């Protein structure tokens, strides 16, 4: 039997708890998120580790912050880095105030692309490149950012990040509606 990680257990518990608190069936959550009922059930039973994209879909469908899915309600300690095919997303700041904000440190390996659907619960996204070069897609085109450069855009549109021959490290700030 496969050993379940702390993050998978926290995620499964969080989803089931939030779903039950809101009186949602797996079928309704599936409709709200676009994730199959079978996959949601596997996540809740700790039998599947979702991709970063599935975590985004869950947060969008539940209208909550991305990192709220990762936090255990029983512990303040979580394994906070999420690996996704050459990308490492590490939450470094989460605000619970009126304008909820999350800050991530993201590492992308060379020749890595991360595509994102429109975030209907995020008003603004800001990127600051710490190291390397990063192309950021928004407003229908790619924008090249070099070390030290920054951009901000409306996150309620298709967007993404990609590296070419070198890796990139950047700060990603999400400001929720």
N, C-alpha and C positions, 0 to 999 in steps of 0.2 A: 504494500500500500504506500502511496506517495505521501511524504511528509508535507503537511500544510504549513505555509509560512504565516507569520503573525499578520502580515498585511492582508493576505487572502481571508483569514479568519475575521479580522476587523471589518473588511469590506463586506463580506457576507452578512455579518451581524448588523452592520449599519444599514444596508439595503433592506433587509427584512424588517428591522425595527422601524425605519422611516415608512416603509410600505404599509406596515400594520398600523402605525400611528395615524396615517392618512386614510386608512380603510380601503387601500388599493389591492385588488387581486393581481396575480401575476399577469393575467390577460390584459388588464387595464394598464399596468406599468409597461407591458410590451407595446401597446398602442402608443403610449405617451413618449416612449424612448426610441422606438424603431428597432428594439433588440428582441430577439425571439424569446418566447416564454420558456423554452427549453434551456437557452443560455442563461437567462435570469435565475432559473431554478438551480442550475449547476453552480452559479456564482454564490447563491445563498447557502448552498450545501458545501461550499469550499472545494468543489470538484473542478473548477475552472478559474484560471487567472485571466481576467479581461485585459485587453490592450488599452493603451492610453485613449484611443478613439472611443472605445466602449465606455470608458469612465466619463469622457466628455458627454456622450449621449445620455448617460445616466444623470449627470448633473443638470443637463439641459432639461430633460424630461421631468425631473423632480424639482427644478427651479431652485437649486441650492448650489453653494460653492463646490467646486471640484474637490478641494481637500476635505470637505465635510464627509465625503464618502470614505476617506481613509482613516479618519480619527476614530479610535475606539471610544465608546462611551464609558468604558470601564477603566481606561488608562490614559494618561497624558503622553505616554511614550509610544511612538509608532516608528516603524521602519519607513523613513520618509522618502527615499529615492525610488523612482519607478523607472525601470529599464524598458525600452521599447525599440528593438531593432536598431541599434546604433545611436539611440538618443537616451539621455538620462535627465529626467525631470526631478528637481529637488525643491520642494516648497521651503522658503526661508522666512516668509512673513505672512500672517493671516490676520486681517482685521475683522472684528465682528461689529464694528460701529455702523452708523447710518449708511455711509458709502463703503460697503464691504469691498475689501481689496485683498488680492493675493499676489505674492511676489514669488517667482520661481527662478532658480538658477538652472539653465539648460545647457547641456553639452550635446552637440551633434557631431558624429563621426564624419569623416570625409565621404562625399557622394551620398549624403543622407537627405531625404526629403520628408517633411511632415506636413500633411494636408489637413486643414481644419474646415469644418462646415461653419456656417454662420452661428454665432453664439447669441441666442435671443435673450439671454439673461445677463450678458456682459455688454456694457456700453462702450468701453474703450480698452484698447490694448496698446501697450507701449513696449518697445524693444530697445535695449541698449547693448551694443556689442562690446564685450570685455576683451575678447581675443579672437583673432582670425577675421574672416570675411563671411558674411551671411547675406543671402538674398531672401527678402521678405515679400510675399505676394499679397497684395490688397489693391483695391480700386482697379482690378482687372489687369494688373501688370506687376512684374518683378522689380524690386528696388534693391540696389546693392548697398550694403552697409559695411564699412570697415571698422577696425578697432576704434572705440571711442565715439562712434556715431550712434545716433538715436532716431527713432521714428515712432509716431503715435497714429493710430487709425481706429476707425469704427469697427468693432469686432462682430457686428451684425452683418457680416458678408463672408463669402468664401475667402479664406486666407491660408497662408502656409509659410514654411521656412525651408531653406535648402542650403547645403554647402556644396562646394565643388571639390577641388583637389585637397583642401585642408579642412581640418575640423574647426568648429567655432564654439565659443562659450558666450552666453548672453544672459541678460536679465530680462525676464518677461513679467510685466505687471498687468494684471487684469483688474479693472474697476467694474464692479457689478452694478446693475440698475437698482 
